[in-house]
Amino acid sequence: MSLASSETLLMFGAMLTYAAASLLYVSGTTKFFRISGNAFLVLGVTLLTMQAQNQLRTEGNWGGSAAPLLAAMIGAGAIAADRWLGVRLAAAMLAPLGMLVLLVRFFAAPVPQIAPTMWLTGFHISMALAGQVMAIAACVLSILYLWQHNALKRRKIHELQPGIPALDRLNQWLKIALISGFVMLTCSLVTGALFMTALPLGTTAATLIALRAKILWAVAVWSWYLAILVARNILRSPARVIARMSVVGFALMAIAWFGLIFFATKVPQIAG
């Protein structure tokens, strides 16, 4: 394996640890999740430090990108915020930011090729689709929750639908849908980084624009999951607020999705 490929694997490994830390910080509320999140961040910062040392030793520079150094500093800041300052919210926001910085390095800049296997391709596509399905499920559950909650608030028992579960169960299912979707979409984004390294050298500008538009959409959905989970598990927002955020956020993403479809039809003219 070449030195360049080894450094790319170190950066990819660091991105995996940042993704794991992000999931742990926003998915659970116990001490175990916080300690585990810190442990993954420590590992990620260590990997990025090793990469930086290799790069400086062999080339004397950062290889044209300061993204790994920036991600390492963000990871260190997240550890300090949670470990010494006790500000879990800061750690929950910084860990995903570090992951996004590394994703941008893969998506926007040329890196050594790592060809994905057939199994990895199927996994990437499955996680992307499943993450979007969970977003739809979260929206539907939120609508049902708000419907039932509104009927109870106005004391209009006759408006309650007998086939719809109770509010506490809807709230629990919404939590499962949000966490599952966030995990699945995180897996899709991380594996998608490998596909960007395997693009052929003759890839057209139109294809690159279309791919980056798709990536932007995926990052937007991922950020939507992140914001709602932070509001739910860290800020302790009421269930009705989470449900409203789910409905409004999904509506905005649906509009953006149709906008991307329209944009895709214009890509050849723009790229040309």
TIRO-422320 format. One record per residue (C-alpha): z, x, y; residue number from 1. Coordinates in Angstrom, 2 decimals. Example, Ala and Ser with C-alpha at 12.3 -4.5 7.8 and 13.67 -1.06 7.14 Angstrom:
REM TIRO-422320
(filo (7.80,12.30,-4.50),1),
(filo (7.14,13.67,-1.06),2),
***
This chain:
REM TIRO-422320
(filo (0.00,0.00,0.00),1),
(filo (-0.93,1.35,3.44),2),
(filo (1.62,1.95,6.16),3),
(filo (0.11,-0.83,8.28),4),
(filo (0.39,-3.31,5.42),5),
(filo (3.98,-2.22,4.78),6),
(filo (4.88,-2.87,8.43),7),
(filo (3.19,-6.26,8.28),8),
(filo (5.23,-7.16,5.20),9),
(filo (8.42,-6.11,7.00),10),
(filo (7.51,-8.38,9.92),11),
(filo (6.62,-11.22,7.56),12),
(filo (9.93,-10.75,5.74),13),
(filo (11.76,-10.89,9.07),14),
(filo (9.94,-14.11,9.93),15),
(filo (11.12,-15.60,6.63),16),
(filo (14.73,-14.70,7.41),17),
(filo (14.46,-16.19,10.91),18),
(filo (13.01,-19.37,9.38),19),
(filo (15.90,-19.56,6.89),20),
(filo (18.42,-19.03,9.70),21),
(filo (16.79,-21.79,11.75),22),
(filo (17.04,-24.22,8.84),23),
(filo (20.68,-23.38,8.23),24),
(filo (21.75,-23.62,11.86),25),
(filo (20.34,-27.10,12.45),26),
(filo (20.68,-28.66,8.99),27),
(filo (24.39,-28.30,8.29),28),
(filo (27.63,-28.46,10.24),29),
(filo (30.05,-26.57,8.01),30),
(filo (31.15,-22.96,8.34),31),
(filo (29.02,-22.02,5.34),32),
(filo (25.80,-22.88,7.19),33),
(filo (26.81,-20.85,10.24),34),
(filo (27.81,-17.77,8.25),35),
(filo (24.66,-17.97,6.12),36),
(filo (22.52,-18.35,9.24),37),
(filo (24.11,-15.24,10.75),38),
(filo (23.55,-13.30,7.52),39),
(filo (19.83,-14.12,7.47),40),
(filo (19.51,-13.13,11.12),41),
(filo (21.22,-9.80,10.46),42),
(filo (18.72,-9.17,7.67),43),
(filo (15.82,-10.12,9.92),44),
(filo (16.94,-7.84,12.74),45),
(filo (17.35,-5.03,10.19),46),
(filo (13.79,-5.50,8.91),47),
(filo (12.38,-5.52,12.43),48),
(filo (14.35,-2.38,13.27),49),
(filo (12.90,-0.65,10.21),50),
(filo (9.41,-1.68,11.28),51),
(filo (9.97,-0.38,14.79),52),
(filo (11.22,2.95,13.48),53),
(filo (8.18,3.32,11.22),54),
(filo (5.83,2.45,14.07),55),
(filo (7.41,4.88,16.51),56),
(filo (7.59,7.66,13.92),57),
(filo (3.91,7.44,12.97),58),
(filo (2.15,6.34,16.18),59),
(filo (4.67,6.79,18.94),60),
(filo (4.15,3.27,20.28),61),
(filo (4.67,-0.42,19.43),62),
(filo (1.23,-0.89,17.93),63),
(filo (-0.03,-2.89,20.91),64),
(filo (2.62,-5.60,20.64),65),
(filo (6.26,-5.82,21.64),66),
(filo (6.72,-9.07,19.68),67),
(filo (8.81,-7.49,16.85),68),
(filo (11.12,-5.82,19.39),69),
(filo (11.46,-9.05,21.36),70),
(filo (12.20,-11.02,18.16),71),
(filo (14.85,-8.43,17.18),72),
(filo (16.54,-8.77,20.57),73),
(filo (16.46,-12.57,20.30),74),
(filo (17.99,-12.39,16.82),75),
(filo (20.75,-10.09,18.05),76),
(filo (21.42,-12.49,20.91),77),
(filo (21.67,-15.42,18.50),78),
(filo (24.17,-13.55,16.33),79),
(filo (26.28,-12.65,19.36),80),
(filo (26.15,-16.22,20.69),81),
(filo (27.42,-17.70,17.44),82),
(filo (29.66,-14.93,16.16),83),
(filo (31.48,-13.80,19.29),84),
(filo (30.90,-16.52,21.87),85),
(filo (31.10,-19.46,19.45),86),
(filo (28.11,-21.18,21.07),87),
(filo (26.33,-22.64,18.08),88),
(filo (23.77,-24.44,20.25),89),
(filo (22.50,-21.13,21.63),90),
(filo (22.13,-19.68,18.13),91),
(filo (20.34,-22.82,16.92),92),
(filo (17.81,-22.46,19.75),93),
(filo (17.39,-18.67,19.66),94),
(filo (16.74,-18.33,15.92),95),
(filo (13.70,-20.70,15.98),96),
(filo (12.48,-18.96,19.15),97),
(filo (12.52,-15.62,17.35),98),
(filo (10.54,-17.15,14.49),99),
(filo (7.95,-18.53,16.94),100),
(filo (7.59,-15.11,18.60),101),
(filo (6.73,-13.57,15.22),102),
(filo (4.39,-16.47,14.40),103),
(filo (2.50,-15.85,17.64),104),
(filo (2.13,-12.20,16.63),105),
(filo (0.46,-13.31,13.40),106),
(filo (-1.57,-16.15,14.88),107),
(filo (-2.81,-14.53,18.08),108),
(filo (-3.18,-10.83,17.28),109),
(filo (-5.09,-8.99,14.52),110),
(filo (-2.87,-7.68,11.72),111),
(filo (-3.67,-6.06,8.35),112),
(filo (-5.01,-8.50,5.78),113),
(filo (-2.76,-10.00,3.11),114),
(filo (-4.92,-12.28,0.97),115),
(filo (-3.09,-15.51,-0.01),116),
(filo (-3.23,-16.54,-3.65),117),
(filo (-4.53,-19.90,-4.89),118),
(filo (-0.97,-21.04,-5.55),119),
(filo (0.08,-20.14,-2.02),120),
(filo (-2.87,-22.05,-0.60),121),
(filo (-1.86,-25.19,-2.47),122),
(filo (1.76,-24.74,-1.41),123),
(filo (0.78,-24.33,2.26),124),
(filo (-1.38,-27.47,2.30),125),
(filo (1.18,-29.51,0.35),126),
(filo (4.02,-28.55,2.72),127),
(filo (1.92,-29.33,5.80),128),
(filo (1.00,-32.79,4.52),129),
(filo (4.50,-33.53,3.24),130),
(filo (6.00,-32.53,6.59),131),
(filo (3.73,-34.99,8.39),132),
(filo (4.54,-37.71,5.85),133),
(filo (8.25,-37.16,6.52),134),
(filo (7.56,-37.53,10.24),135),
(filo (5.94,-40.91,9.57),136),
(filo (8.87,-41.90,7.34),137),
(filo (11.35,-40.89,10.05),138),
(filo (9.48,-43.02,12.60),139),
(filo (9.46,-46.07,10.31),140),
(filo (13.15,-45.68,9.47),141),
(filo (13.95,-45.33,13.16),142),
(filo (12.10,-48.54,14.02),143),
(filo (13.99,-50.41,11.29),144),
(filo (17.28,-48.95,12.49),145),
(filo (16.66,-49.99,16.10),146),
(filo (15.56,-53.45,15.01),147),
(filo (18.70,-54.06,12.97),148),
(filo (20.95,-52.46,15.58),149),
(filo (19.48,-54.60,18.36),150),
(filo (19.98,-57.80,16.33),151),
(filo (23.61,-56.93,15.63),152),
(filo (24.25,-55.97,19.24),153),
(filo (22.94,-59.32,20.47),154),
(filo (24.81,-61.07,17.63),155),
(filo (21.64,-62.70,16.40),156),
(filo (22.40,-62.56,12.71),157),
(filo (19.39,-64.73,11.89),158),
(filo (17.11,-61.90,13.05),159),
(filo (18.51,-59.51,10.45),160),
(filo (16.03,-58.93,7.69),161),
(filo (17.61,-59.32,4.23),162),
(filo (15.29,-56.74,2.65),163),
(filo (16.24,-53.98,5.11),164),
(filo (19.18,-51.69,4.16),165),
(filo (22.35,-51.53,6.23),166),
(filo (22.53,-49.34,9.33),167),
(filo (24.58,-46.58,7.71),168),
(filo (22.10,-46.27,4.87),169),
(filo (19.12,-46.23,7.24),170),
(filo (20.88,-43.54,9.23),171),
(filo (21.43,-41.47,6.08),172),
(filo (17.80,-41.83,5.00),173),
(filo (16.66,-40.84,8.49),174),
(filo (18.76,-37.68,8.25),175),
(filo (17.18,-36.82,4.89),176),
(filo (13.66,-37.44,6.23),177),
(filo (14.25,-35.25,9.30),178),
(filo (15.78,-32.32,7.41),179),
(filo (13.17,-32.52,4.63),180),
(filo (10.33,-32.64,7.13),181),
(filo (11.70,-29.69,9.06),182),
(filo (12.04,-27.61,5.88),183),
(filo (8.53,-28.50,4.70),184),
(filo (6.86,-27.82,8.02),185),
(filo (8.72,-24.53,8.37),186),
(filo (7.36,-23.48,4.98),187),
(filo (3.87,-24.53,6.07),188),
(filo (4.01,-22.54,9.32),189),
(filo (5.33,-19.40,7.66),190),
(filo (2.73,-19.44,4.87),191),
(filo (0.04,-20.30,7.42),192),
(filo (0.69,-16.94,9.07),193),
(filo (-0.70,-15.24,5.95),194),
(filo (-3.93,-17.20,6.21),195),
(filo (-4.48,-15.87,9.71),196),
(filo (-4.26,-12.32,8.37),197),
(filo (-6.93,-13.10,5.78),198),
(filo (-9.60,-14.44,8.16),199),
(filo (-12.94,-12.67,7.68),200),
(filo (-14.07,-10.33,10.44),201),
(filo (-17.08,-12.51,11.26),202),
(filo (-15.05,-15.63,12.04),203),
(filo (-16.72,-17.53,14.88),204),
(filo (-15.06,-18.35,18.18),205),
(filo (-15.40,-22.08,17.44),206),
(filo (-13.47,-21.67,14.18),207),
(filo (-10.72,-19.68,15.89),208),
(filo (-10.35,-22.31,18.63),209),
(filo (-10.15,-25.10,16.05),210),
(filo (-7.57,-23.18,14.00),211),
(filo (-5.40,-22.46,17.01),212),
(filo (-5.55,-26.10,18.09),213),
(filo (-4.34,-27.06,14.61),214),
(filo (-1.56,-24.47,14.84),215),
(filo (-0.53,-25.84,18.24),216),
(filo (-0.23,-29.31,16.72),217),
(filo (1.88,-28.00,13.82),218),
(filo (4.19,-26.12,16.18),219),
(filo (4.57,-29.28,18.31),220),
(filo (5.61,-31.34,15.26),221),
(filo (7.99,-28.58,14.17),222),
(filo (9.53,-28.46,17.66),223),
(filo (9.96,-32.24,17.53),224),
(filo (11.93,-31.93,14.30),225),
(filo (13.99,-29.10,15.80),226),
(filo (14.89,-31.03,18.96),227),
(filo (16.01,-34.10,17.02),228),
(filo (18.08,-32.10,14.51),229),
(filo (19.78,-30.18,17.33),230),
(filo (20.58,-33.48,19.07),231),
(filo (21.90,-34.99,15.84),232),
(filo (23.82,-32.18,14.15),233),
(filo (24.92,-30.02,17.09),234),
(filo (25.06,-32.26,20.17),235),
(filo (26.32,-35.16,18.00),236),
(filo (24.12,-37.72,19.73),237),
(filo (24.56,-41.36,18.56),238),
(filo (22.30,-42.60,15.78),239),
(filo (20.48,-45.03,18.07),240),
(filo (19.59,-42.15,20.43),241),
(filo (18.22,-40.14,17.49),242),
(filo (16.18,-43.16,16.39),243),
(filo (14.71,-43.57,19.87),244),
(filo (13.87,-39.87,20.04),245),
(filo (12.12,-40.16,16.69),246),
(filo (9.97,-43.11,17.76),247),
(filo (9.04,-41.72,21.19),248),
(filo (8.41,-38.22,19.87),249),
(filo (6.22,-39.47,17.05),250),
(filo (4.21,-41.67,19.43),251),
(filo (3.52,-38.69,21.69),252),
(filo (2.48,-36.54,18.72),253),
(filo (0.17,-39.27,17.45),254),
(filo (-1.54,-39.36,20.85),255),
(filo (-1.82,-35.56,20.77),256),
(filo (-3.29,-35.74,17.26),257),
(filo (-6.09,-38.05,18.35),258),
(filo (-6.61,-35.78,21.34),259),
(filo (-7.07,-32.81,19.01),260),
(filo (-9.61,-34.76,16.96),261),
(filo (-11.57,-35.45,20.15),262),
(filo (-11.18,-31.81,21.19),263),
(filo (-12.51,-30.61,17.82),264),
(filo (-15.82,-32.40,18.47),265),
(filo (-16.15,-30.42,21.70),266),
(filo (-15.30,-27.02,20.23),267),
(filo (-18.91,-25.88,19.56),268),
(filo (-19.88,-26.53,23.19),269),
(filo (-16.74,-24.85,24.53),270),
(filo (-17.08,-21.82,22.27),271),
(filo (-20.80,-21.58,22.91),272),
***
